Amino acid sequence: MKVIIMWILSVSAALFAGYLYGKSCAETQIVEKKVEVIKYVAQKRAKIQAQPNARRDELLNLMRTGSL
């Protein structure tokens, strides 16, 4: 009887440890993706800012096409 209880507790502990490990890995991936998005946005913003000043019509066209 004690062997069965110990086995159930050890399996439960292993499952819980695996859940915590998986959760920490998922959080790491989310953080990495956020960093990648921030870098991508910064590159796009720098590219737009490097261009000469655009007029209102040009900006509206960029906004409509989704480039801005």
QUIDANOR-V232846 format. One record per pair of residues at least 12 apart in sequence whose ideal C-beta (glycine too) atoms are under 7 Angstrom apart, sorted by the first residue. I is the first residue (numbers start at 1). J is the second residue. D is the distance in Angstrom with one decimal. If there is no record, write none. Layout:
((I:J:D) (I:J:D))
//
This chain:
((48:68:7.0))
//
